[in-house]
Amino acid sequence: MDGHLNGHDTLRIGFIGASNIAVKHAIALSRIPGVQLVAVCDINDERRKAFVERFPVADYADARQMLEKESLQVVTVMTPSGNHADMTCLVAGYGCHVIVEKPMALKLEDADRQIESCRQHGVRLFTVMQNRFSQPVLALRRALEENRFGKLVMATARVRWHRSQEYYDEAKWRGTWNRDGGVFSNQACHHIDMLRWLMGDVESVVAEKASRLANIEAEDTGAAIFRFANGGLGVLEATTAWRPKDMEGTIALAGEGGSVEIGGFIMDKLRHWSFAVEREEDQTIWQTHGESPKIIAWTHERYLRDVFDALRQGRPAMVEGEEGRKTVELLNAIYEASETGSEVRLRFRPKHSKLGRD
């Protein structure tokens, strides 16, 4: 396979995993021309049957059987995080391009294995980071690329979400080290990716974590401080122990030339936009990019359109495997720092991080 597709082909899509996130992906696909969801696989019979009642496609309990029987070009992997690497490599072996939900893997060596497997089989690997396509985030990124911030000072992210004990208990893999991790790797993965995407490479990190309200192996609460290669700092606070309900998922960026904050539940509402040198577009930014449309799976749709266009045009997509790997490395650095109580410098191999370990 040459890494891109004929622009007139209808892309045949398969899902591995039929949980709630698969429903979002299916809704997004239904609004994209030139693609067709044809099959879904899930080992949970009840979950799989519920999915195909809503989206009538072929269903399988075994991924190999689906890959052998269906002529698929793209497969989306939406299993528990600890299974992402094995599923990615399996799919690549059948010559299908792979879209894998976040995080692409838990262990850094697994991320490397995914990238190498896709390279060997001549297929492409994409990691789902749909919040990069939020309307306010796109405006922020454009201002950054146009150097409106000048010298970057600090980026902050806050994840103040509510997850009950029932949430963790309804799926045995949630909150476990070998299949999920805690709030850093599951809920805050998008925000960690966003900090790195906006500020650039991370030089070092210090972190703390705790389980305060949830009875799980991993953490429900954590904080981290980053030093970026450009000299700027970053701060992340993340918890699923916010009570009694969800509050926010927020990202903010400050530089010598201005500052922006994006809030809402999923970084989808512009809260603050101020630059020392004003432009005409600043007067209309609230109307054009103040909030993402209230459409189910809207950012997933924008993300998937980018992936499919990249395949057809033979161009890079916004979030390919190497981008996903950088976030996996940073996740492991956070866990390494929280285990050792020491600063961890990036471009490293984890020794004490429990993420992805039995």
N, C-alpha and C positions, 0 to 999 in steps of 0.2 A: 504494500500500500504506500502511496506517495505522500501521505500526510495531509492531503486536501481532496476535496470531492468535486464532482461535476456540478456546476451551479444549477443545473436543471433537475438534478436527482431529488426525489423525495427521500429524506433521511429516515431510515427505519430505526426506531429507538426502543431499547429494552431497559427495564428497571430491575435492579437487585435490591429488594427491600420495598415493603408496601405500607410503611408507617405514615404518620401525619405529614412528614416532610415530602414523602412521595406524592401525596395528594396535592401539595403546593406545586411540585414540579409538573404534575399532570395538568393542572389548571393553567399553568404558564405555557406549556406546550400547546394547549388547545387554541391559543391565540397567535401562534407562530405559523405562518404559511410554509409549506415545503417540508414539514416534518410529520411523522406519524408514530405515535406510541403503539407498538404492536404486541408487547409481551411484558409480563411482570413475574418476578420470582420472589417467594418468601416462604420460609420453612414453617411459619405460623399459619395454619389453615384458616383460622377465623379471620385473621387480619387480611390475608390474601383474598379470600372470598368477598369480604366487605369492599375491598378496593375494586375488584372486577365488577361488582354490582353497580358501582358508580361509574367506572371507566371500563367498558366492555372490551377486554383484550384477552389474548391467550394467557393462561396462568400456569405456573410451574412451581413445584416444591423444591426442585433441584436446579441449581444455576447451570451446571454442565449440560443438562438436558435442554434447557432453554437456548443456550448458546449453540448447541449442535443442531437443533431443529429449526430455529428461526434465523433468517438471513438478516442479521442486525449489523448496522454500521456504527452506532454509538450506544454505549451502555452506561447508565448512571448508577453508581454504587452508593446505596443509602442504608447500609448495615450499621450495627454498632461500630464505633470508631476503631476498636481493637481489631476488627475484621477487615478494615479497608484495604490493607496492603495485600492480603491473600486474594481478595476478590479482584483487586486491580490487576494483579499479575495473571490471574485466571482469565479475565476478560481479554487482556492484551494478547494472550496466547491464541485466542480465537480470531485475532486480526481486527478487533473492534477498538475504536477510539473510546477513551474512558473519561467520564465526568465523575469525580468523587466528592462526596460531601465533606465539609470541614469537620475536624482537621483531617488532612489527607492521610495521616498516620499518627500514631502516638510515639513510636520510637523513631529516632533519626535514621537508624539503619534500614528501617522499613520504608521510609520515604525514599531513600537512595535505591532500594530494591524496586520500588514502583517505577521510578524514573528510568532505571536501567532496563527493566522488563519492557516498558513501552518503546524505548529506543531500539532494543533488539528486534522487536516485532514490527517496527515501522509504523506505530500508531502514536497518537498524541494524547497527552494527559492534561486534564484541566481540574482545578480545585474550585469548589463553590465558595465564593466570597461576594455574595450578591449585594451587600451593603455598600460596596464601592460604587454602585449604580444608583444610589439614592440621589434625588435631585439636588438637595443642599450639598451633599458630599461632592458631586461632580463640579458644582460651582466653586467649592473650596479648593479642590484639586486644580482647577483651571487658574484660580488666583495664585496658587502656589507656583505653578509652571510659568506664569507670567511674572514671577519674582515680586509680587506685590507685598509679600511679607518681609522681604529683605532677609536680614540675618535672623535665623530662627532661634527662639528663646526656649519655648516649652510647649509640650503637647500633653494634654490630660484626657483620661477616659474614665467614666464612671458607669458601672453596671450595678444597678440597684433593683434587683428582681426578686420575686417571691416564688420559691419552689417548696411545696409542702413535703412532709415525709411520705405522704401518699404518692406523690410524683415519683420519688425515688423507689418506692416499694413496688410500683406497678410494672417495672422492668428490672429484672435482677442485675443487669449489666450496669445500670446507672450508678455513678459514684464509685465504681470499682476501679482499681489501678490498672488492671490488665486490659479492660475494654472501654474505659471512658475517661478516668481522671475526675477532677472536680470542676469548680466554677471557672478556673483559669482555662482549662482545655475545652470544656463544653460550651458554656454560655459566653465567656469573655474572649473566645478565640477570634471572633470578628473584630473586636475592639483592639486586640493585640496586633492583628494584621493591619488595622487602620493606622495605629500609631507608627508602625514600621513603614507603611506605604507612604505616609505623609512626611515623616521626619528622616527617612533614609535608614541606612544600616545602623544597628545597635552595636555599641562598643562593649558595654558591660551592664549587668543588672544585679540588684539586690532585691530580696523578696521575703515576705512572711506569709504563712497560711495557717488556717485553723478550721476545725469543724465545730461550729457553735450551736447550731440548732438541728442539723440533719444527722441522723445516725447512718453514716456512710464511711467507707474506707478513706476516701479522699476529702478535700476541703470544700466547705460551702462558703468560705470567706477568705479573701486574700488581698494583699497590697504589694505593689512592686514599683521600684524606681529605676529608670533607665538612663544611661548616658549614651547619647548618640555620637556617631563618628564626626558629625558636624559641630560638636560641642554643646548642642542643646540637651535639655533634660526632658524626661517623660515621667508621668505619674499615672498609675493604674490602680483604681480600687474596684473590687468586684465581690459581689455577694449574692447568693440566692436566699439569704436569711433576712431579707428586707420584709418587714411585716407592717400592716396585714396584707398588702397587695403590692404589685409591681409599681415602681416609680419612674425609672428612666434608664436609657442607654445613651450616653452623651459623649461627644468628642469635642475638644477645643484645641485651637492652635493659636499661638502668639509669636509675633516677631517684631522687629524694630519698626516695620511699616504698617502693622495693623493686627487685628485679632478677629477670630471667628469662633462661634460656638454653635454646635448642632446638637439638639436634644431629641425629645420624643422618646418613644419606647425603643425604637431601633434606628437611632441616628437618622431620623427622617423629617425633622422640623428645624428650620433655621431660627435660632434664638438671638444671635448677636452677629452683626456684620459691620465692621468699622475699619477704615483705612485712612492713614494720614493724608495720602494723596487720593482724593475722590475722583471717581469717573462717573460718566452719565449713567452707566449700567447699574451703579450702586443705588440709584433711585428706584429702579424697577426690580431689583434682585428678589424682593419679597414676593412679587407677583410671579416672576418667572421660575424661581428656584426655592421659594420659601418652604415648600413641603412637597413630598412625594405624593402622587395621586392615591386616593383611598380605594385602590383596586387590589383585590387579593392576589398575592404573588407577583406584584408589579415589578419589583426589583429582580426577582428570579427570572421573569420574562426577559428583562433587559440583559441580564447576565447570559442567559441561554442564547439570545439572539447574537450576542458577541461571539460566543463559542461557535455557533453554526456558520456565521459569516466568516470567521477565521478559517474554518475547515474548507469552506467553498472557495475562498479567495487565496488560500495558502499564506495567510499573514499571521503574525502573533496575536493571541488573544490577551485580554488584560490579566488573567490569572491562570498561568500555566503551572506545570508541575514544579518547576524551580522556584516560583513564587511561593507555592504552598510549602515547599521544603523549608524556606527561610522562616516561616511562621512556626513550623514544627521545631526547628532548632531553638527559636526564641522561647517557645513553650517549655522545652526541656531545660533551658537555661534558668527560667523562672523557678521551676521545680528543684533544680540542682541548688540554686541559691537558697531556697527556703528550707531545704534539708540540711545544708551545711552551715547556714548562718554567715556565709562569706560572699563577697562579690565574685561573680562569674563573668569571665570575659568570653565573648562570642568567638565563633569559629572553633568549636570545642567538641569533644565527644563525652556524653554524659557518663558519670560514674555512680552518682548517688540519686539521681532522679528516679522516682518510682513509676513514672508514667509508662504504661505499656508493659509493666513487669508483673509477674505472678507473685 
